[in-house]
Amino acid sequence: TDLFDPQRPLDLPLFGGGTLGRPGAMVVSDGRVKTSDVVGLALHGVGRAVVGASPACQLLGQPQPITAVDGALLLSIGAQPALELLRSQASNVAGQRPVVLAVDLREDPRASPRLMLRGIRGIHESRKGVMISEQIRVGTRVAFAVLDGPAAAADLDSTLREMSRDVRGGMPRFGFYIDCAGRGTQLYGESGVDVQALRTRFPGLPIAGVTSAFEIGPGTAGAAVHLYSGVFCLVYAPS
């Protein structure tokens, strides 16, 4: 889940995105195009940065702790078998919208949820389990969720509003936006929704953006891989 050892988190804002296939990325350096599985850019002396991640989902229930797990196979959530919980909640989902697992990153359960999405890979009928895309630990708070355009737009607006407050009177200088390819017209039914939200919240701000297959943004410690999310880095001059 996290890209770094939680005991030794990287004390720097880190964000990004990825593509499928190899080589996965390229960069122009010294007038030459270089390709690699990973490329990066470090910025120094440009100000401070705040990074936020906004998932494109509507929760189907409140996050509950995982009470039994076998690797990436969720066996029970709260007091209920994981598969039974999934079926009871997904039965109310209209249409063909994908159902995902939302991992709650917040430390204080009373705070607003900070979510990281994971894909559902299958089910285990005899064990009443749900297989997800990576291993997860007992005690992690999770909830099933459905991809949803209106909820995605509302969460992005809330995330940008919170980031605007976080600069504490500083002057925004520029930003970077990493937008999941799954957040386009197939999610919203129209194009440019995320871009318009950025322009409305930060009018005139220079923003560079890319579309990604997965995103890298804040995790429980350091950074984490996100899915179906928009990750925004706001660079600002402190007041």
N, C-alpha and C positions, 0 to 999 in steps of 0.2 A: 504494500500500500504506500508506504513512505519511501522516498528515494534515498534517504540517509538514515544512519544509525540514530534512533531517538535519544540515545545517551550523548551523542556528539552532533547536534543539529548544526547546519550551516547557518551562520548568523548574517545571511545576505538574502535580499529578495530574489527569488529565482522563479522564472516562468518560461513557458515555451509551448511547443506543440510538435507533433510528429506525423509522419506519413507511413504508408505501408510500402513494402518492397525495399530493395537495395540497389544503389546507394540511397539512403533515405533523405539526404540533405546536401546542399551545396552552399558555398560561400565564395565571394570574390575577395581575394587578398593579394595585394601587390600586383594588381592588374590581371591576375589569373583566377580562373574558376577551379575551385577545389571541391571534391566530393568526398563524403564520408557517411558513416552511419549516424554520427553525431557532429554537429557544428554548434558553436556558441559565440556570443558577443558579450564582452564585459564593458560596462560603462563606468567611467570614473570622473568625479568632479562635476557632475551635471546636476546635482541636487539629491534630494531624498526620493524614495519610491515607496508606494503602497500597492499591494497586489490583492485582487479579489477574484473569486471564482463563483460563477452563477450557473447552477444546473437547470436543465430544461425539463422539470418534472413536477407532478402533483402527487403528494403523498396519499397513499390509500389507507393509511392508519398512522398512529403515533409511533415514533421509534421505541423499540423495546430491546433489551439485552439478549444476545444469543446465549442460550443455556446449554446447548450441546452442538458439537461440530466435529466433523472428521475431515481435516484438511480443508478442501474447498466445498465440501458437502455440508450444507446447513441442515441440522437435524431437528432442532427446536428453537423457537423464538418466544421468549416469555414462557408461558405455561402450555404452549400449543405446538404440535408438530409443524415444521416449516411448510410442508406441502399442503397441509390442511389450511393453514393461514393464507397461503398464496391463493388457493382455490376459492376460499370464501371471499377474499377481497377482489380478486381478478374477475369474479363472476359479475361484478357490477360495472366493469369497464365496457364502454360502448365502442363499437367499431373495431378496427384492427390495430389500435395503438400499442406499441411495444411496452411490456412491463419490465421494469428493472429493479435492482436492489439499491436503496439509498443508504449509505453509511453515514452516521451522524458523527461529525468531527468535534462538536462542541464539548468542552469540559464541564460546563455547568448546565444541567438539564433544564434549568429555568430560563436559560437564554434562548434566543431564536435559533432554530436548527442551522447548522453549517453542513451541507451535504456533499458527498462524493458518490458518484454513481458507478455501479458495477453491473455487467451484463449477466443474464441468467442463461446458462448453457444447457440445462436439462433438468430432469427430475429422476428420483429414485423411488419407484412405487413401493417396493417392499419395506424400505426404511423410512418412508414418508419424508424424504429429504429433497432439497433443492440445491442443484449444483451451480455455483457461480464461477466467475472468471479467474479467481485467485483464492489462495488460502486466507482464512480469517480466524480471529480468536474469540474464544468464549468471553462474554462480557461486553463485546462491541455492540453498540446500540445501532440497530438497523430497522428499516421499514421498506415494504414493497411500495413501488411508485409507478406511475404511468407517464410517458412522455406527453407533454401538454403545452401547446403554444401560449395560451393566455397566462398560464402559471409561469412559463419561462420568461415572458415579457415583464410580468409583475416582479419576479425575483431579480431580474437584471436591473430594473429601475430602482429597487430597494438597495441592491448591492452598490450601484453607482452613487446613490444618495449617501449611503454610509461611508463610502470612500471619500466623497467630497467633504464630509464632516471630519474625517480622519486627518486631513491635511492641516486642520486647526488654523485657518487663516493664511496658510501658505499660498503661493502663486503657482497654479498648474502651468507646467512648461510644455510637456508633450506626453503622449501615451502610446502604448502598444496594445493591440487587441488580438487575441487568439480565438478564433471562432470555429467551433466544431462544424464539419460539413453537414451534420444532421440537423443543424439549426436554421436551415434556409426555408425555401418555400414549402418543402415537404412537412415542416413543423408548423409554420405560421400561416401558410396559404398565400403568402405574398413575400416579396423580397425587400431587403433593406430595413427590417424591423430593428435589429440590433444596432445597426449603424445610426439609425434615427434616434435611438435612445441615447447613444453616446453624444451625438450632436446637440440634443436637447439639454442634456445635463452639463456638457462642457462646450458651449458654443465657441467656435473659432479655434479650438485646441487642435494643433497638429497631431494626427493619430496615424500610425502605420499598423496595418493589419494583415493577417494571413488566415487562410482556412486550413484546418487540420483534421486528421483522423482521430487524434486524441490530444489532450491538453495537459500541460504541467502547471500546477498552481499550488496554493497553500494546502498543507496536510496537517496532521496532528503535530508533527515536528519536521521542520525542513519543508520539503515539497513532495507532492504526490501526483500520480497520474489521474486525470479526470476524463470522463466521457460525457458526451452530449452537453458540454459546458462552454460558456464564454469566460475567458480569463483576461482581465484588464489590468495593465500595469500603468499607474499614473505617476509620472515624475514631476516633482514640484520643488520650488525654492521655498525653504521654510521662512516663516515670518520672523 
